[in-house]
Amino acid sequence: MAPTGKAPTGTKKAKALESINSCLALVMKSGKCSIGLRQTLRLLRKGGARLIIIANNAPPLRYVYFYPV
């Protein structure tokens, strides 16, 4: 069978996940992150948040929807 030149979707997902994990590790190492609901809401109010990643087990999003981006 001839190769098609396309990687299976499982491989692409694994590479994307590895890339995200390495970027998160770099941010955590640099110390330019905040963890937790209160700290995140404080940064939102001040306008200092650039990216927010919400975990599956986080409280409902009703708190976050009312803050301007």
N, CA, C and O atoms as a Maestro MAE file, in Angstrom:
{
 s_m_m2io_version
 :::
 2.0.0
}

f_m_ct {
 s_m_title
 :::
 protein
 m_atom[276] {
  # First column is atom index #
  i_m_mmod_type
  r_m_x_coord
  r_m_y_coord
  r_m_z_coord
  i_m_residue_number
  s_m_chain_name
  s_m_pdb_residue_name
  s_m_pdb_atom_name
  i_m_atomic_number
  :::
  1 25 0.839 -1.170 0.000 1 A "MET " " N  " 7
  2 3 0.000 0.000 0.000 1 A "MET " " CA " 6
  3 2 0.892 1.243 0.000 1 A "MET " " C  " 6
  4 15 1.864 1.309 0.752 1 A "MET " " O  " 8
  5 25 0.571 2.204 -0.821 2 A "ALA " " N  " 7
  6 3 1.363 3.425 -0.946 2 A "ALA " " CA " 6
  7 2 1.009 4.403 0.168 2 A "ALA " " C  " 6
  8 15 -0.158 4.521 0.541 2 A "ALA " " O  " 8
  9 25 2.008 5.107 0.703 3 A "PRO " " N  " 7
  10 3 1.713 6.096 1.744 3 A "PRO " " CA " 6
  11 2 0.936 7.278 1.162 3 A "PRO " " C  " 6
  12 15 1.198 7.708 0.039 3 A "PRO " " O  " 8
  13 25 -0.003 7.790 1.922 4 A "THR " " N  " 7
  14 3 -0.842 8.895 1.450 4 A "THR " " CA " 6
  15 2 -0.273 10.252 1.826 4 A "THR " " C  " 6
  16 15 -0.695 11.268 1.273 4 A "THR " " O  " 8
  17 25 0.668 10.293 2.747 5 A "GLY " " N  " 7
  18 3 1.258 11.560 3.142 5 A "GLY " " CA " 6
  19 2 0.524 12.247 4.274 5 A "GLY " " C  " 6
  20 15 0.961 13.296 4.749 5 A "GLY " " O  " 8
  21 25 -0.586 11.675 4.715 6 A "LYS " " N  " 7
  22 3 -1.344 12.264 5.814 6 A "LYS " " CA " 6
  23 2 -1.153 11.432 7.071 6 A "LYS " " C  " 6
  24 15 -1.183 10.202 7.024 6 A "LYS " " O  " 8
  25 25 -0.958 12.107 8.186 7 A "ALA " " N  " 7
  26 3 -0.825 11.409 9.463 7 A "ALA " " CA " 6
  27 2 -2.215 11.085 9.987 7 A "ALA " " C  " 6
  28 15 -3.156 11.843 9.751 7 A "ALA " " O  " 8
  29 25 -2.356 9.982 10.686 8 A "PRO " " N  " 7
  30 3 -3.646 9.678 11.291 8 A "PRO " " CA " 6
  31 2 -4.036 10.751 12.299 8 A "PRO " " C  " 6
  32 15 -3.173 11.416 12.871 8 A "PRO " " O  " 8
  33 25 -5.327 10.915 12.513 9 A "THR " " N  " 7
  34 3 -5.795 11.980 13.395 9 A "THR " " CA " 6
  35 2 -5.329 11.773 14.822 9 A "THR " " C  " 6
  36 15 -5.142 12.750 15.547 9 A "THR " " O  " 8
  37 25 -5.136 10.542 15.247 10 A "GLY " " N  " 7
  38 3 -4.654 10.286 16.598 10 A "GLY " " CA " 6
  39 2 -3.269 10.866 16.813 10 A "GLY " " C  " 6
  40 15 -2.970 11.375 17.893 10 A "GLY " " O  " 8
  41 25 -2.424 10.795 15.801 11 A "THR " " N  " 7
  42 3 -1.073 11.335 15.896 11 A "THR " " CA " 6
  43 2 -1.106 12.858 15.961 11 A "THR " " C  " 6
  44 15 -0.342 13.465 16.712 11 A "THR " " O  " 8
  45 25 -1.982 13.474 15.183 12 A "LYS " " N  " 7
  46 3 -2.088 14.937 15.205 12 A "LYS " " CA " 6
  47 2 -2.573 15.418 16.563 12 A "LYS " " C  " 6
  48 15 -2.086 16.421 17.084 12 A "LYS " " O  " 8
  49 25 -3.527 14.705 17.130 13 A "LYS " " N  " 7
  50 3 -4.042 15.092 18.444 13 A "LYS " " CA " 6
  51 2 -2.967 14.936 19.506 13 A "LYS " " C  " 6
  52 15 -2.852 15.769 20.405 13 A "LYS " " O  " 8
  53 25 -2.182 13.875 19.406 14 A "ALA " " N  " 7
  54 3 -1.122 13.645 20.383 14 A "ALA " " CA " 6
  55 2 -0.063 14.743 20.294 14 A "ALA " " C  " 6
  56 15 0.424 15.222 21.318 14 A "ALA " " O  " 8
  57 25 0.289 15.139 19.081 15 A "LYS " " N  " 7
  58 3 1.280 16.204 18.907 15 A "LYS " " CA " 6
  59 2 0.743 17.540 19.410 15 A "LYS " " C  " 6
  60 15 1.479 18.313 20.024 15 A "LYS " " O  " 8
  61 25 -0.534 17.817 19.155 16 A "ALA " " N  " 7
  62 3 -1.132 19.069 19.626 16 A "ALA " " CA " 6
  63 2 -1.180 19.098 21.145 16 A "ALA " " C  " 6
  64 15 -0.897 20.126 21.760 16 A "ALA " " O  " 8
  65 25 -1.537 17.974 21.747 17 A "LEU " " N  " 7
  66 3 -1.587 17.897 23.204 17 A "LEU " " CA " 6
  67 2 -0.197 18.059 23.802 17 A "LEU " " C  " 6
  68 15 -0.032 18.711 24.833 17 A "LEU " " O  " 8
  69 25 0.797 17.469 23.161 18 A "GLU " " N  " 7
  70 3 2.182 17.604 23.628 18 A "GLU " " CA " 6
  71 2 2.642 19.057 23.526 18 A "GLU " " C  " 6
  72 15 3.349 19.549 24.406 18 A "GLU " " O  " 8
  73 25 2.245 19.739 22.461 19 A "SER " " N  " 7
  74 3 2.603 21.142 22.286 19 A "SER " " CA " 6
  75 2 1.955 22.008 23.363 19 A "SER " " C  " 6
  76 15 2.603 22.893 23.922 19 A "SER " " O  " 8
  77 25 0.683 21.758 23.655 20 A "ILE " " N  " 7
  78 3 -0.017 22.516 24.694 20 A "ILE " " CA " 6
  79 2 0.627 22.266 26.045 20 A "ILE " " C  " 6
  80 15 0.831 23.200 26.822 20 A "ILE " " O  " 8
  81 25 0.947 21.019 26.328 21 A "ASN " " N  " 7
  82 3 1.573 20.691 27.610 21 A "ASN " " CA " 6
  83 2 2.930 21.364 27.760 21 A "ASN " " C  " 6
  84 15 3.267 21.840 28.844 21 A "ASN " " O  " 8
  85 25 3.708 21.410 26.692 22 A "SER " " N  " 7
  86 3 5.027 22.048 26.788 22 A "SER " " CA " 6
  87 2 4.890 23.558 26.970 22 A "SER " " C  " 6
  88 15 5.669 24.164 27.705 22 A "SER " " O  " 8
  89 25 3.908 24.171 26.309 23 A "CYS " " N  " 7
  90 3 3.681 25.613 26.495 23 A "CYS " " CA " 6
  91 2 3.212 25.911 27.911 23 A "CYS " " C  " 6
  92 15 3.656 26.888 28.513 23 A "CYS " " O  " 8
  93 25 2.329 25.090 28.450 24 A "LEU " " N  " 7
  94 3 1.864 25.286 29.821 24 A "LEU " " CA " 6
  95 2 3.001 25.113 30.818 24 A "LEU " " C  " 6
  96 15 3.084 25.848 31.802 24 A "LEU " " O  " 8
  97 25 3.872 24.149 30.570 25 A "ALA " " N  " 7
  98 3 5.013 23.944 31.458 25 A "ALA " " CA " 6
  99 2 5.930 25.165 31.447 25 A "ALA " " C  " 6
  100 15 6.454 25.556 32.490 25 A "ALA " " O  " 8
  101 25 6.124 25.764 30.286 26 A "LEU " " N  " 7
  102 3 6.963 26.958 30.177 26 A "LEU " " CA " 6
  103 2 6.346 28.136 30.928 26 A "LEU " " C  " 6
  104 15 7.057 28.877 31.606 26 A "LEU " " O  " 8
  105 25 5.040 28.313 30.814 27 A "VAL " " N  " 7
  106 3 4.361 29.408 31.512 27 A "VAL " " CA " 6
  107 2 4.422 29.194 33.015 27 A "VAL " " C  " 6
  108 15 4.668 30.140 33.763 27 A "VAL " " O  " 8
  109 25 4.204 27.975 33.464 28 A "MET " " N  " 7
  110 3 4.253 27.686 34.898 28 A "MET " " CA " 6
  111 2 5.660 27.924 35.439 28 A "MET " " C  " 6
  112 15 5.823 28.412 36.558 28 A "MET " " O  " 8
  113 25 6.671 27.582 34.649 29 A "LYS " " N  " 7
  114 3 8.049 27.757 35.092 29 A "LYS " " CA " 6
  115 2 8.419 29.239 35.172 29 A "LYS " " C  " 6
  116 15 9.176 29.645 36.053 29 A "LYS " " O  " 8
  117 25 7.888 30.042 34.257 30 A "SER " " N  " 7
  118 3 8.215 31.468 34.250 30 A "SER " " CA " 6
  119 2 7.516 32.218 35.371 30 A "SER " " C  " 6
  120 15 7.964 33.297 35.759 30 A "SER " " O  " 8
  121 25 6.440 31.676 35.892 31 A "GLY " " N  " 7
  122 3 5.726 32.316 36.992 31 A "GLY " " CA " 6
  123 2 4.733 33.369 36.552 31 A "GLY " " C  " 6
  124 15 4.217 34.113 37.386 31 A "GLY " " O  " 8
  125 25 4.455 33.450 35.270 32 A "LYS " " N  " 7
  126 3 3.523 34.459 34.766 32 A "LYS " " CA " 6
  127 2 2.120 33.880 34.618 32 A "LYS " " C  " 6
  128 15 1.482 34.039 33.577 32 A "LYS " " O  " 8
  129 25 1.653 33.219 35.646 33 A "CYS " " N  " 7
  130 3 0.325 32.623 35.595 33 A "CYS " " CA " 6
  131 2 -0.329 32.731 36.962 33 A "CYS " " C  " 6
  132 15 0.343 32.916 37.977 33 A "CYS " " O  " 8
  133 25 -1.627 32.615 36.972 34 A "SER " " N  " 7
  134 3 -2.349 32.575 38.238 34 A "SER " " CA " 6
  135 2 -3.251 31.353 38.211 34 A "SER " " C  " 6
  136 15 -3.805 30.990 37.173 34 A "SER " " O  " 8
  137 25 -3.383 30.735 39.356 35 A "ILE " " N  " 7
  138 3 -4.176 29.518 39.468 35 A "ILE " " CA " 6
  139 2 -5.262 29.765 40.498 35 A "ILE " " C  " 6
  140 15 -4.986 30.231 41.603 35 A "ILE " " O  " 8
  141 25 -6.472 29.457 40.142 36 A "GLY " " N  " 7
  142 3 -7.575 29.590 41.080 36 A "GLY " " CA " 6
  143 2 -8.614 30.584 40.612 36 A "GLY " " C  " 6
  144 15 -8.336 31.475 39.810 36 A "GLY " " O  " 8
  145 25 -9.818 30.412 41.131 37 A "LEU " " N  " 7
  146 3 -10.938 31.246 40.718 37 A "LEU " " CA " 6
  147 2 -10.777 32.686 41.174 37 A "LEU " " C  " 6
  148 15 -10.978 33.608 40.383 37 A "LEU " " O  " 8
  149 25 -10.422 32.895 42.424 38 A "ARG " " N  " 7
  150 3 -10.326 34.262 42.954 38 A "ARG " " CA " 6
  151 2 -9.251 35.078 42.249 38 A "ARG " " C  " 6
  152 15 -9.483 36.227 41.873 38 A "ARG " " O  " 8
  153 25 -8.075 34.482 42.071 39 A "GLN " " N  " 7
  154 3 -6.992 35.205 41.396 39 A "GLN " " CA " 6
  155 2 -7.352 35.507 39.945 39 A "GLN " " C  " 6
  156 15 -7.028 36.576 39.428 39 A "GLN " " O  " 8
  157 25 -8.020 34.563 39.297 40 A "THR " " N  " 7
  158 3 -8.406 34.763 37.908 40 A "THR " " CA " 6
  159 2 -9.439 35.872 37.786 40 A "THR " " C  " 6
  160 15 -9.337 36.717 36.896 40 A "THR " " O  " 8
  161 25 -10.434 35.880 38.669 41 A "LEU " " N  " 7
  162 3 -11.436 36.944 38.637 41 A "LEU " " CA " 6
  163 2 -10.812 38.301 38.934 41 A "LEU " " C  " 6
  164 15 -11.217 39.307 38.352 41 A "LEU " " O  " 8
  165 25 -9.841 38.342 39.824 42 A "ARG " " N  " 7
  166 3 -9.142 39.591 40.133 42 A "ARG " " CA " 6
  167 2 -8.407 40.112 38.891 42 A "ARG " " C  " 6
  168 15 -8.453 41.305 38.591 42 A "ARG " " O  " 8
  169 25 -7.731 39.210 38.175 43 A "LEU " " N  " 7
  170 3 -7.040 39.620 36.952 43 A "LEU " " CA " 6
  171 2 -8.022 40.082 35.882 43 A "LEU " " C  " 6
  172 15 -7.730 41.015 35.133 43 A "LEU " " O  " 8
  173 25 -9.187 39.434 35.805 44 A "LEU " " N  " 7
  174 3 -10.196 39.861 34.839 44 A "LEU " " CA " 6
  175 2 -10.684 41.271 35.138 44 A "LEU " " C  " 6
  176 15 -10.854 42.081 34.226 44 A "LEU " " O  " 8
  177 25 -10.910 41.565 36.414 45 A "ARG " " N  " 7
  178 3 -11.378 42.892 36.797 45 A "ARG " " CA " 6
  179 2 -10.349 43.967 36.465 45 A "ARG " " C  " 6
  180 15 -10.711 45.067 36.049 45 A "ARG " " O  " 8
  181 25 -9.069 43.651 36.650 46 A "LYS " " N  " 7
  182 3 -7.999 44.610 36.372 46 A "LYS " " CA " 6
  183 2 -7.670 44.697 34.885 46 A "LYS " " C  " 6
  184 15 -7.012 45.643 34.452 46 A "LYS " " O  " 8
  185 25 -8.118 43.726 34.106 47 A "GLY " " N  " 7
  186 3 -7.813 43.707 32.681 47 A "GLY " " CA " 6
  187 2 -6.454 43.123 32.372 47 A "GLY " " C  " 6
  188 15 -5.897 43.394 31.309 47 A "GLY " " O  " 8
  189 25 -5.905 42.327 33.273 48 A "GLY " " N  " 7
  190 3 -4.570 41.779 33.084 48 A "GLY " " CA " 6
  191 2 -4.532 40.371 32.534 48 A "GLY " " C  " 6
  192 15 -3.449 39.820 32.335 48 A "GLY " " O  " 8
  193 25 -5.687 39.774 32.282 49 A "ALA " " N  " 7
  194 3 -5.719 38.393 31.794 49 A "ALA " " CA " 6
  195 2 -5.618 38.375 30.274 49 A "ALA " " C  " 6
  196 15 -6.322 39.118 29.591 49 A "ALA " " O  " 8
  197 25 -4.750 37.531 29.751 50 A "ARG " " N  " 7
  198 3 -4.619 37.372 28.306 50 A "ARG " " CA " 6
  199 2 -5.299 36.099 27.831 50 A "ARG " " C  " 6
  200 15 -5.902 36.073 26.758 50 A "ARG " " O  " 8
  201 25 -5.203 35.056 28.621 51 A "LEU " " N  " 7
  202 3 -5.776 33.768 28.250 51 A "LEU " " CA " 6
  203 2 -6.282 33.101 29.510 51 A "LEU " " C  " 6
  204 15 -5.597 33.098 30.532 51 A "LEU " " O  " 8
  205 25 -7.475 32.536 29.445 52 A "ILE " " N  " 7
  206 3 -8.036 31.822 30.586 52 A "ILE " " CA " 6
  207 2 -8.348 30.410 30.133 52 A "ILE " " C  " 6
  208 15 -9.059 30.204 29.149 52 A "ILE " " O  " 8
  209 25 -7.816 29.448 30.851 53 A "ILE " " N  " 7
  210 3 -8.092 28.042 30.586 53 A "ILE " " CA " 6
  211 2 -8.953 27.542 31.727 53 A "ILE " " C  " 6
  212 15 -8.556 27.617 32.890 53 A "ILE " " O  " 8
  213 25 -10.133 27.029 31.398 54 A "ILE " " N  " 7
  214 3 -11.084 26.592 32.413 54 A "ILE " " CA " 6
  215 2 -11.097 25.070 32.453 54 A "ILE " " C  " 6
  216 15 -11.280 24.414 31.427 54 A "ILE " " O  " 8
  217 25 -10.903 24.518 33.640 55 A "ALA " " N  " 7
  218 3 -10.875 23.070 33.823 55 A "ALA " " CA " 6
  219 2 -12.294 22.507 33.813 55 A "ALA " " C  " 6
  220 15 -13.276 23.238 33.949 55 A "ALA " " O  " 8
  221 25 -12.371 21.191 33.648 56 A "ASN " " N  " 7
  222 3 -13.670 20.518 33.645 56 A "ASN " " CA " 6
  223 2 -14.366 20.616 34.992 56 A "ASN " " C  " 6
  224 15 -15.594 20.684 35.042 56 A "ASN " " O  " 8
  225 25 -13.621 20.626 36.073 57 A "ASN " " N  " 7
  226 3 -14.223 20.607 37.403 57 A "ASN " " CA " 6
  227 2 -14.335 22.001 38.014 57 A "ASN " " C  " 6
  228 15 -14.453 22.129 39.233 57 A "ASN " " O  " 8
  229 25 -14.300 23.039 37.196 58 A "ALA " " N  " 7
  230 3 -14.409 24.419 37.680 58 A "ALA " " CA " 6
  231 2 -15.862 24.744 38.023 58 A "ALA " " C  " 6
  232 15 -16.773 24.077 37.533 58 A "ALA " " O  " 8
  233 25 -16.090 25.765 38.860 59 A "PRO " " N  " 7
  234 3 -17.457 26.192 39.154 59 A "PRO " " CA " 6
  235 2 -18.159 26.684 37.883 59 A "PRO " " C  " 6
  236 15 -17.506 26.912 36.865 59 A "PRO " " O  " 8
  237 25 -19.468 26.846 37.937 60 A "PRO " " N  " 7
  238 3 -20.197 27.309 36.743 60 A "PRO " " CA " 6
  239 2 -19.654 28.637 36.229 60 A "PRO " " C  " 6
  240 15 -19.096 29.427 36.989 60 A "PRO " " O  " 8
  241 25 -19.821 28.870 34.945 61 A "LEU " " N  " 7
  242 3 -19.233 30.034 34.288 61 A "LEU " " CA " 6
  243 2 -20.014 31.319 34.511 61 A "LEU " " C  " 6
  244 15 -19.654 32.345 33.934 61 A "LEU " " O  " 8
  245 25 -21.056 31.310 35.312 62 A "ARG " " N  " 7
  246 3 -21.870 32.513 35.472 62 A "ARG " " CA " 6
  247 2 -21.063 33.666 36.053 62 A "ARG " " C  " 6
  248 15 -21.408 34.825 35.822 62 A "ARG " " O  " 8
  249 25 -20.001 33.384 36.799 63 A "TYR " " N  " 7
  250 3 -19.155 34.437 37.351 63 A "TYR " " CA " 6
  251 2 -18.329 35.113 36.259 63 A "TYR " " C  " 6
  252 15 -18.119 36.325 36.301 63 A "TYR " " O  " 8
  253 25 -17.873 34.355 35.306 64 A "VAL " " N  " 7
  254 3 -16.928 34.849 34.309 64 A "VAL " " CA " 6
  255 2 -17.635 35.600 33.181 64 A "VAL " " C  " 6
  256 15 -17.033 36.490 32.580 64 A "VAL " " O  " 8
  257 25 -18.869 35.276 32.881 65 A "TYR " " N  " 7
  258 3 -19.562 35.870 31.744 65 A "TYR " " CA " 6
  259 2 -19.784 37.373 31.880 65 A "TYR " " C  " 6
  260 15 -19.918 38.055 30.864 65 A "TYR " " O  " 8
  261 25 -19.826 37.902 33.071 66 A "PHE " " N  " 7
  262 3 -20.175 39.301 33.262 66 A "PHE " " CA " 6
  263 2 -18.981 40.240 33.186 66 A "PHE " " C  " 6
  264 15 -19.161 41.456 33.252 66 A "PHE " " O  " 8
  265 25 -17.790 39.724 33.052 67 A "TYR " " N  " 7
  266 3 -16.610 40.578 33.012 67 A "TYR " " CA " 6
  267 2 -16.241 40.903 31.573 67 A "TYR " " C  " 6
  268 15 -16.279 40.021 30.716 67 A "TYR " " O  " 8
  269 25 -15.884 42.161 31.291 68 A "PRO " " N  " 7
  270 3 -15.513 42.530 29.920 68 A "PRO " " CA " 6
  271 2 -14.167 41.922 29.543 68 A "PRO " " C  " 6
  272 15 -13.312 41.680 30.395 68 A "PRO " " O  " 8
  273 25 -14.008 41.688 28.280 69 A "VAL " " N  " 7
  274 3 -12.769 41.091 27.794 69 A "VAL " " CA " 6
  275 2 -11.922 42.139 27.130 69 A "VAL " " C  " 6
  276 15 -10.830 41.836 26.650 69 A "VAL " " O  " 8
  :::
 }
 m_bond[275] {
  # First column is bond index #
  i_m_from
  i_m_to
  i_m_order
  :::
  1 1 2 1
  2 2 3 1
  3 3 4 2
  4 3 5 1
  5 5 6 1
  6 6 7 1
  7 7 8 2
  8 7 9 1
  9 9 10 1
  10 10 11 1
  11 11 12 2
  12 11 13 1
  13 13 14 1
  14 14 15 1
  15 15 16 2
  16 15 17 1
  17 17 18 1
  18 18 19 1
  19 19 20 2
  20 19 21 1
  21 21 22 1
  22 22 23 1
  23 23 24 2
  24 23 25 1
  25 25 26 1
  26 26 27 1
  27 27 28 2
  28 27 29 1
  29 29 30 1
  30 30 31 1
  31 31 32 2
  32 31 33 1
  33 33 34 1
  34 34 35 1
  35 35 36 2
  36 35 37 1
  37 37 38 1
  38 38 39 1
  39 39 40 2
  40 39 41 1
  41 41 42 1
  42 42 43 1
  43 43 44 2
  44 43 45 1
  45 45 46 1
  46 46 47 1
  47 47 48 2
  48 47 49 1
  49 49 50 1
  50 50 51 1
  51 51 52 2
  52 51 53 1
  53 53 54 1
  54 54 55 1
  55 55 56 2
  56 55 57 1
  57 57 58 1
  58 58 59 1
  59 59 60 2
  60 59 61 1
  61 61 62 1
  62 62 63 1
  63 63 64 2
  64 63 65 1
  65 65 66 1
  66 66 67 1
  67 67 68 2
  68 67 69 1
  69 69 70 1
  70 70 71 1
  71 71 72 2
  72 71 73 1
  73 73 74 1
  74 74 75 1
  75 75 76 2
  76 75 77 1
  77 77 78 1
  78 78 79 1
  79 79 80 2
  80 79 81 1
  81 81 82 1
  82 82 83 1
  83 83 84 2
  84 83 85 1
  85 85 86 1
  86 86 87 1
  87 87 88 2
  88 87 89 1
  89 89 90 1
  90 90 91 1
  91 91 92 2
  92 91 93 1
  93 93 94 1
  94 94 95 1
  95 95 96 2
  96 95 97 1
  97 97 98 1
  98 98 99 1
  99 99 100 2
  100 99 101 1
  101 101 102 1
  102 102 103 1
  103 103 104 2
  104 103 105 1
  105 105 106 1
  106 106 107 1
  107 107 108 2
  108 107 109 1
  109 109 110 1
  110 110 111 1
  111 111 112 2
  112 111 113 1
  113 113 114 1
  114 114 115 1
  115 115 116 2
  116 115 117 1
  117 117 118 1
  118 118 119 1
  119 119 120 2
  120 119 121 1
  121 121 122 1
  122 122 123 1
  123 123 124 2
  124 123 125 1
  125 125 126 1
  126 126 127 1
  127 127 128 2
  128 127 129 1
  129 129 130 1
  130 130 131 1
  131 131 132 2
  132 131 133 1
  133 133 134 1
  134 134 135 1
  135 135 136 2
  136 135 137 1
  137 137 138 1
  138 138 139 1
  139 139 140 2
  140 139 141 1
  141 141 142 1
  142 142 143 1
  143 143 144 2
  144 143 145 1
  145 145 146 1
  146 146 147 1
  147 147 148 2
  148 147 149 1
  149 149 150 1
  150 150 151 1
  151 151 152 2
  152 151 153 1
  153 153 154 1
  154 154 155 1
  155 155 156 2
  156 155 157 1
  157 157 158 1
  158 158 159 1
  159 159 160 2
  160 159 161 1
  161 161 162 1
  162 162 163 1
  163 163 164 2
  164 163 165 1
  165 165 166 1
  166 166 167 1
  167 167 168 2
  168 167 169 1
  169 169 170 1
  170 170 171 1
  171 171 172 2
  172 171 173 1
  173 173 174 1
  174 174 175 1
  175 175 176 2
  176 175 177 1
  177 177 178 1
  178 178 179 1
  179 179 180 2
  180 179 181 1
  181 181 182 1
  182 182 183 1
  183 183 184 2
  184 183 185 1
  185 185 186 1
  186 186 187 1
  187 187 188 2
  188 187 189 1
  189 189 190 1
  190 190 191 1
  191 191 192 2
  192 191 193 1
  193 193 194 1
  194 194 195 1
  195 195 196 2
  196 195 197 1
  197 197 198 1
  198 198 199 1
  199 199 200 2
  200 199 201 1
  201 201 202 1
  202 202 203 1
  203 203 204 2
  204 203 205 1
  205 205 206 1
  206 206 207 1
  207 207 208 2
  208 207 209 1
  209 209 210 1
  210 210 211 1
  211 211 212 2
  212 211 213 1
  213 213 214 1
  214 214 215 1
  215 215 216 2
  216 215 217 1
  217 217 218 1
  218 218 219 1
  219 219 220 2
  220 219 221 1
  221 221 222 1
  222 222 223 1
  223 223 224 2
  224 223 225 1
  225 225 226 1
  226 226 227 1
  227 227 228 2
  228 227 229 1
  229 229 230 1
  230 230 231 1
  231 231 232 2
  232 231 233 1
  233 233 234 1
  234 234 235 1
  235 235 236 2
  236 235 237 1
  237 237 238 1
  238 238 239 1
  239 239 240 2
  240 239 241 1
  241 241 242 1
  242 242 243 1
  243 243 244 2
  244 243 245 1
  245 245 246 1
  246 246 247 1
  247 247 248 2
  248 247 249 1
  249 249 250 1
  250 250 251 1
  251 251 252 2
  252 251 253 1
  253 253 254 1
  254 254 255 1
  255 255 256 2
  256 255 257 1
  257 257 258 1
  258 258 259 1
  259 259 260 2
  260 259 261 1
  261 261 262 1
  262 262 263 1
  263 263 264 2
  264 263 265 1
  265 265 266 1
  266 266 267 1
  267 267 268 2
  268 267 269 1
  269 269 270 1
  270 270 271 1
  271 271 272 2
  272 271 273 1
  273 273 274 1
  274 274 275 1
  275 275 276 2
  :::
 }
}
